Amino acid sequence: MTGKLIAFIISEVSRPKHGSASAPMPAAKSAPHYFAKTVPQQFIVEEGTATVTGHEGKLTVRRYPNNFLLAELRFEVPDIFSEEIFSFKEEAIHYVRDILKQKDGKDVDEFSEEYTVFAVSDFSGEPEQFLRHKDRIAGLLKSEKLLLNPAEIEYTLSSQIKYGKDDLVIADWDGAFVFDPEGDVDAVVELLQLANLQLLKYRIMDRDLDARLSRISHIIEETPKRTRFFFTPREVQQALKETILLRSRSLSEFQSIEREIKLIGDWYSARLYDLVAKKFKLDEWRRAVKDKLDTLEDAYAIVSENFTISWEHKARLIEMFGWYVLLVGWLILLALDIYRFR
């Protein structure tokens, strides 16, 4: 039996990172011919080795479009079910987190997604034989050192997918166990990374929408009413511009995410992705973001109605004011003529 520990973290970076294009994503067992083109193009930023608690592993830093960075560590471990594996996993995660901070990661401690894959290969027989370690498997997947309740252990292990006779994937919120006698785990790992990337995108979109809605509400409440009908304050103009840009970007990003998910297809890759998506509650995040986009649209309409006057409207106001001045002038002339006549 051979064990691998693959720890990775994805976060947004402040500045774009340059790198060379990586190889296309390998197909995960059964997958459509266009599968590799549906996932975001990745670029290698850095490759090398790293040593954590005396173990030497492979370090890879990759960039996704829109300035998302992934730092990944891979280690060969003699016993994936040992008691030391828990602390080793934590050290590996801590190491890749520091790497992202050095690479100008934004809010790495709060807005990042960390995940660990425990891969088991070079074994004979069915993978269910390793379920004798189910207590340890469930604990590692949940990053929980406490001894879990048997019902919780069974619930954790129930989130699995089996394609061939000798392979098995058990996925949870913090990690996944991948059993494959041939060690063909790269495609599974990349699918898990893609799901974590989508989750992070939703979380960032949700945060940005909250901030924008809060600012629009503040502007509506604080701007004096007398300014709403005569001119548009500079702060309001800037808020309107930012609102339009954020909404258009959010809609574009949202549609891009949904398009990528739909193109994966109804194959093994889709079934695996769907399994992880349910664990990550991606559907709930998607609905929450959609609701906030609708709310942002309503808020934009309110701001537009209360703080902006079209040039046509302004021209009409100027025209009305001009007629008013002209009328007043004629009244004055009429009054002077009457006065002279008398």
Secondary structure, 3 states (H helix, E strand, C coil): CEEEEEEEEEEEECCCCCCEECCCCCCCCCCCCCHHHHCCCCEEEEEEEEEECCEEEEEEEEEECCCEEEEEEEEEECCCCCCCHHHHHHHHHHHHHHHHHHCCEECCCCCEEEEEEEEEECCCCCHHHHHHHHHHHHHHHCCCCCCCCHHHHHHHHCCEECCCCCCEEEECCCEEEEECCCCCCHHHHHHHHHHHHHHHHHHHHHHHHHHHHHHHHHHHHHCCHHHCCCCCCHHHHHHHHHHHHHHHHHHHHHHHHHHHHHHCCCCHHHHHHHHHHHHHCHHHHHHHHHHHHHHHHHHHHHHHHHHCCCHHHHHHHHHHHHHHHHHHHHHHHHHHHHHHHC
